[in-house]
Amino acid sequence: KKTQRDCIKREPMNKFWILVYTVIAIIASSNVIAAAQDGRRRGREDRDYKDNMERRKVQLESLLEKTKLKLDDHRAGRHLLADEELITLEKRIGNLQKKLDAWKEPDQAMIDRMRERDEKRRARKLSRAREF
């Protein structure tokens, strides 16, 4: 059974842990805000966006190839798909091909759109960090 004396002994320890937690939370939130502000100030070069597009292009090409293989398996009768899946795969192939064609030669307008989207993302991250 807890006595009043036990509670009094633990009270300073509880206050200590509350203080430690508060200090850690303040440090963590200030680091997040500083990182978000630093990222906004630093900016990215055009080549960073082009490198990112190249990585994404490789992923899209891989996804396109896998999708085409699934469609070929269906047409060969090795793995039949439901009508809905077949329509979805055919649409996906068209959409992926359009995106890859658009990315063959990235123009400055595309890079500017990516930069604007990146800045908006950083601003949202910063506002969330300030709310914390």
C-alpha positions, 0 to 999 in steps of 0.5 A, a space after each residue: 500500500 502506498 503511503 504519503 511518504 512514498 509519493 513525496 519521495 517520487 515527486 521530484 523524480 517525476 518532475 525531473 523526467 518531465 523536465 528532461 522530456 520537455 527539453 528534448 522536445 524543444 531541441 527536436 522541434 528547433 532542429 526540425 525548424 532549422 533543417 526546414 529553413 536551411 533546406 529552403 535557403 539552400 535550394 536545389 540545382 537544376 541538375 539535382 532535379 534532372 538526376 531525380 528525374 533519371 532515377 524516376 525514369 528508371 523506376 518507370 521503365 521497370 514498372 512499364 516492363 513488368 506491366 507489359 510482361 503481365 499483359 504478354 502472359 495474359 495474351 499467351 494464356 499463361 496467367 489470365 487476368 480479369 477484364 477489369 485488370 486487363 483494362 487497368 494494365 492497358 491504361 497503365 501502359 499508355 500512361 507510363 509511356 506518355 510520362 516517359 515520352 514527356 521526360 525524354 527531354 526535360 525542359 526548363 518549364 518542367 524543372 520550374 514546376 518541380 522546383 515550385 512543388 518542392 518549395 511548397 513541400 518545404 513550406 508545409 514541412 516548416 509550418 508543421 514544424 512550427 505547430 509542434 
